[in-house]
Amino acid sequence: MSCIFVFLGQAGNQVGNEFIKLLNGEKISKKSKGFFDTYFNTTYSKARVVMVDAEPKVIKSILDEEKKSKLSIYNPKNVVYSESGCGNNWALGYNFKGKVKNLTSNIALSETESLLEETMERIRREIECCDIVQSIFVFHSMGGGTGSGFGSRVVEEIRNKYPNYYVFTVSIAPFQHGDTPLQHYNCLLTLNHIHEHSDGVFLFVNDDILRSITKNAKRNNAGHSTLLDVSYSVSDINKYISSCLCGMLLPIYNKDSKSHTPFDAFSLVNQVIPLKDTNFVELHTSALITHNAAQFTSWQYIAEDLTKHVPIYDIGHANIRTIFSKTFIRGGLQTSHDLNIVKSVLQKQAFSPVDWMYDRKEEFNNVVSSEEALKSYKLPYSLTVCANRTSFMELFNRVLTKSYTMLQSGAYINWYERHGLEREDFDNAICNLQSVVDHYVELM
């Protein structure tokens, strides 16, 4: 069963590129045909990726890098872009119109064919090259115009056109103090849309990841000043997100049968996202931990170190609770005792379950174990946790508060109205996102 990836906008393409590079490195080390078929088109030996942006700069930079490295990962026929941009405006991105170009021709396509139509056409072609499609992943950010507005439109179109496929988003929330005054509106409208039209939202918050990376860097450089410039930090964030995704998506290897079991979207949805009203999940991985690698022979050490980077209290010092979770263990467990240690450490130190799940521990903390380590981690063992937690309420409440305050004063509304949105669209988005928060509160 195949997975198709759609990279949208600057952040979507940059994170997606890091992910595909990690994936390609794993492909080289594995000869399993099933692994190759899931993520790569066997006809062209290219990744099952569609790359789209309203501006060409980032995509061309990625493809130039690919050419210099002598890799051949992307299908140039699946690259579509415009040259006008979306102006950090969700409404402009959602209703985007502009001359569209394809990398293979580098000339404007018919003006009657929009960026959306060309994107959906590339997705359709990629789907037709697969025997069975299980899921489609859309990579995008929520703060700008292309990733937020156009990303929301693409997710909506995929859901409407392919209702039987699992649709997931890899969504990146901007830094709290971003560089555009419109980011709270953009996040509000995006969260509302992807919640409605996707089966699961893998939500990554830049501030949280940077905080973890900085904390880890200080531990690695104890006694030295640790200064991370912005460009390095953003790149590091992208790599961390990619490592999280690889830890979850790569096949599970069974040594006895000598076979790989591909990523199972059905099981993930049923175990971690069984409730549509609470379909936001987070990923954490031990790939962040690079210090004292010699101790990575102990599952207890790995589990304890991972939990140190997972927030357990929100901004109001309330406990963050876990509703559902699934742990991906790679490198193999030696004994059942190791498994019990991993479960115990994760549950006690970071992923504390809601009260009504205490008597349903097996249902709460699902575990799958692969006896093969990940080459990209450069460590013999690793953990990746996919968790449905109440941690996102802090982000949601901030977006709701900022957006409501701006709406009350009428700030920037005309920028959205000129591209087809009305005040009612904002009111509905606020109501719907507040409903998501309320559902999480009910489950605590």
N, C-alpha and C positions, 0 to 999 in steps of 0.2 A: 504494500500500500504506500502510495507516494505522498509526500508533503511538498507543497508549492509555496515559495516565499516571494512576497511582493515588498520591495523596498521603495519608500516614498519620502521625498524631500531630503534635505541635507542630513539630518540626524538618522533618518531611516536607512539611507544608503551607507552612511559611515559605520553605523552599528552592524548593519547587515553584512557589509564587506568584512569586518572583523570576524563575524560569526562564520561566514562561508570559508574564510581562510583557515580557521580552526577545523571546520568540518572537512575541508579538503585534506588537511594533514592527517586526520583520522582515517580518511578513505585510503590514503597511501599505505597505511599500516594494516589495513584489513582487506582481505581478499574475498570477503563474503559478497556474493552477487546481490543478496537481498539488501545489504547496506547501501550498495551503489544505486540500486533502483529507487530506493526511497527518496533520495535527495538529488540524484543526478540523472540527467537524460541520457540513456544508454546509446541513443542514436548519434548524438553529437558529443557525448562525453562532457557535457556542460551541466552546471548546477541548474536546478529547476527554479530559476530566479527571474523575476521581471523587475527591471530598474526604471523608476520614473521620477522626474523632477520638473518643476516649473522653470528651472534654470539649469544650464548645462555644466557649470563649473565643477561641482563636486563629482558628478558622474564621470566626466572626462578625466578628472584627476585620479579617480579609482582605476579607470581602465588604462591610463598611462602607467600607473604603478604595476598593474597586472602584466602589462607588456614588458616592462623593464625586468620584472622578476621571472620572465619566461614561463609564467603560469598560463593556463588556458582554461579559465573557470566559467566565464560568462558568455552567453550567446548574444552577439551583437544585435540580432534581430529582436531581442527582448528588451532593448534599451530605447526609451522614448522620453523626449524632453521638449520643453518650450524655452523661450528666451525672455519672458516678460516678468516672471516671478509672481508671488501672491501677496506681497506687501505686508506680511505679518498679520493678515486679516482673514479670519475664519470664513467669513461670507464670500470673500473674493476667491478663496481656495475651493469652497464648496460649489460655487457657480463659475468655476474657472473657464475662461475663453481666451484663446490665443493660438497663434500658429504653432503647430506641432511638428517636431522633427524626429526622424529615426536615425540612429547612429550609422546604419549601413548606407544611407543615402545622403544624410546631412543636408537635405533640402526640405523645404516646408511641404508637409503633406496637404491633402485637400482641406481647405478651410472649413468644409462642412463636417469634417471629422474632428471632434474635440479631443483633448488630452484624456478625458474619461473614456471615450469610445476606443481610442487607441490602446489604452491600458487594459480595458476589458477584452479587447481582441487578442492581445498578447497572452493574457491569462487563459483565454479559451484555447488558443493554439497549444499552450503548454499542457493544459488538461487533456487535450486530445492525444498527446504523446504518451500519456500514462495508461497503464492497464486499469488500475483502480486508484482513485484519489481519496485519501482519508481526510486531509485537512489542508487549510490555506492559512498561512501566517502573514499578517500585514505589519511591517516595521514602520514606525512613524513617531514623530514627536508631537506634543500637544500645545506648544507655546507659540509657534509661528503660523504661517498661512498654509503652506503646502501640506505639511504633515498633519496639521489639525483639520483644516477645512476640507482639502482635497482628500486627505486620508479618511475622514468621516464619510465622504461621498463614496469612495471606493469600497469601504467596508459594507456600506449599505447596499451597493450594487451587487457585490459578491453574495451577500446574504439573500437578496431577492432572486438572483439568477441561479444560484447553486444552493438551494435550501437543505439539501441532504448532506452537504459537506460540513465538517466542523470548521468554524471560522474563529481564529484567534488573533488577537493583536498583541504586538510587543510595543507598548506605549511608554514614552519617556516624558516625564513631567519636568518642566524647566526649573532652573534654580529659583528660589523664592524671590530673590531680588534680581530679576532678569533684565534684559536690555530693551524690552518693549512694554509700554503701558497697557497694551491690549492682551497680554498673556493670560490674565485671569478670565476675561471673556472667552478667549480661545479655548482655555482648559475646560471651562464650564460647558461650552457647546460640544466639545469633543467628548468629554466624559459622558454626557447625556447620550450622544449618538452611539459610541462604541459599546456602552452598556446595553443598549437596546438591540443592536444588530450583531453582536458577537456572542460566541459560546463562552469565551473566557478572555479576560484582559490581564496579560502579564505586565503589571505596572511597575515601572522603575522610577524612583524619585531621585533626581540628580543630587540634591542636598544630602540625602541619606547615604548614598553610595560614596560621595566624596568624603563624608565624615568617617566612614568605615575605612576608606583607603588611606586617609590621613592618619587615622589612629594606628593602622597597621604599619605605615611608613615610620612613624615615631618609634614603634616597638622594634622595627628592623634596624633603626639607626639610633639606638639608645646612646645618649651622650653626645650626639651631633645635632646641629640645627637642621630641621627638615622644612624646606621651603619648596612648595609645589607651584609652578606657574600654571596659568589657566589652561594653556594648550596641552601641557602634559597631563593635567588633571582630566580634561575632557577625553583625551585619548585613553587614559587609564580606565575611565568610567565605561567607555565603549568596550574595552577588552574584558572588563569584569562582567558586563551584561552578556557578552558572547560566551564567556565561560559558563555562566549560569545556564544558558540555553543548551549548550553542548552537554552539560551534565544531566540534563533532563531528556533531551531529544535523541541522543545517540542510542543505538540498539543495545539490548541487554544480551551479553554473551553467556552461554551455558557450556561449560567445559565438557560435560558428559556427552551431550548431543553434538558438540562442536558446531553449534549454530547460533545465529544472531536473531533475536526477536525484535522486530522494529518497534518504534515508538507507538504506543497504544493510546490514541486520543480518547477513545470510548471509556477506557478505565480511568483516565485522568479526570475527565468530566464527572463521571459517576462518583469518584472517590474524593475529589477536591472541590468541584464546582457543581454539586448536585442541585443547588438552588439558584434559579435564574436571577433572583433579586439581589444576590450577593455573588457576583461573578468576577470579582477583582482578586487576583492572587499575586503573591510575591515569590521571588526565587532568591535563595542564598546558597553559596557554594564555598567549599574549603579552598578553592583555587585562589582566593584572595590571600591565603596564608602562605608566605614564602620563607619565613624565618624558621630556624631550627628544624630543617627538613629531616634530619636524622631521626627525629622522634615520630615520624609518620609511619612507624610500624605499630603504633598503638591506636586502636579505634577510639578509646576513651579520650586520648589527647586530641585527636582530630575533631571529635564531636564537641569537646569542651572549648577548643579554640574557635570553632565556627560560631558557637553561641555568643562569644564575646563581641561579635560584630553585628548581632541582631538586637535591635532596640526592644526593651521589655516594658518601657513606660512611655506614655504619650506626653505631650507638652504640658498637660495638666497633672502629671505624675500619677495618672490612672494606669492600672495594669493593661497591657495589650494582650488580648486573649486570642487563642487559635481555635478556629471552628473546625476546619479539616486540614489534613496535611498528607503529603506523600514524600518519602525519602528515597533517593536514588543512591545506592552504594556501589562504588566501582573499585575493583581490585580484589574482591572476594572476601567473604567472612570465613575465618578459620573454624569457629565454633558457634553454637547457638548462644553461648555466653556473650560473645562479641555483639551479636544482634541485640540482646537484652540491654547491654551497656549503652549502645548507641541510642536506642529508644528512650531509655531512662534519662540519659544526660540531656537529650534534646527536649524532652517533655518537661523536665524539672527546671532547666536553666533558661530556656528562651521560648519554647513553643508550648506554653501552659494552656491546656484545653479549657474551653468553656465548661461550666459546672455540669451541664447535662450530658457531656461526653465522657466524664470520668469513668462511668461504668461501661463504656463502649470503646475501650482502648484499642482493640484490634481494628475497629472501624475508623477510629480517629487517626492513628498513625500507621498508614500503609507503607510497606517497605518492599522495594525490588532490589535485587542484588545481581550485579554483573561480575563475573570472575575475571574480567579483563579491565585493566587500568586504562585511563585515557592518556594517549600519547601527548596531547597538548598540555596537560597539567604538569608533566615531567615529575610526577610523584607516583609511588606504587599504589596509594589508596586515596580515595576522595569521596566526599559527601556532597550531595545537592538536595536541598529541601525546597519543595513547592508547597506553599502554605496559604490558606485562606484565613487571614487574620483581620483584626479590627484596627490595625495600624494605619490604614489609609484614611480613617475618619479625620485625622488631623489635616491632611491635604484637602479633603472634601470640604471640611468646615472653613478652611482658609479661603478656598476658591469661592464658596458660597458667600462668605462675609464680604470679601473684596468686591465681588461682582454686584452684590445687592447694594452696597454703598455707592458704587459707581453708577448703577442704574438710577438710584434715587436722585442723583444730581444730573442725570442725563449725559454723563461723560462719554464721549466718543460714539454715541449711538448712531449718529449720522454717518459715520464711516462704514457701518454695517448696513444701514438702510439703503445706501446708494448701490449696494450689491445684492439687494433682494430680501434682506431680513427685516423683521418687524419686532417691535417691543414684546409682542406676545411670544415670540420664539425664545427670548431670554427668560420670560416668566415661566414658560413651560419647562425649560431646562433647569431652572432653579427648583421648581416643584419636584421634578423627577429625581434630581440628585439628592435633594433633601429626603426623598422617599428611600433612596439607597441607604443613606445614613441611618434612618429610622429602622430599617430592616436589620442592619448590623447591630444596632442597640438592642433590638428584640432578641437577638440570638446570644447576647452576652450573658 
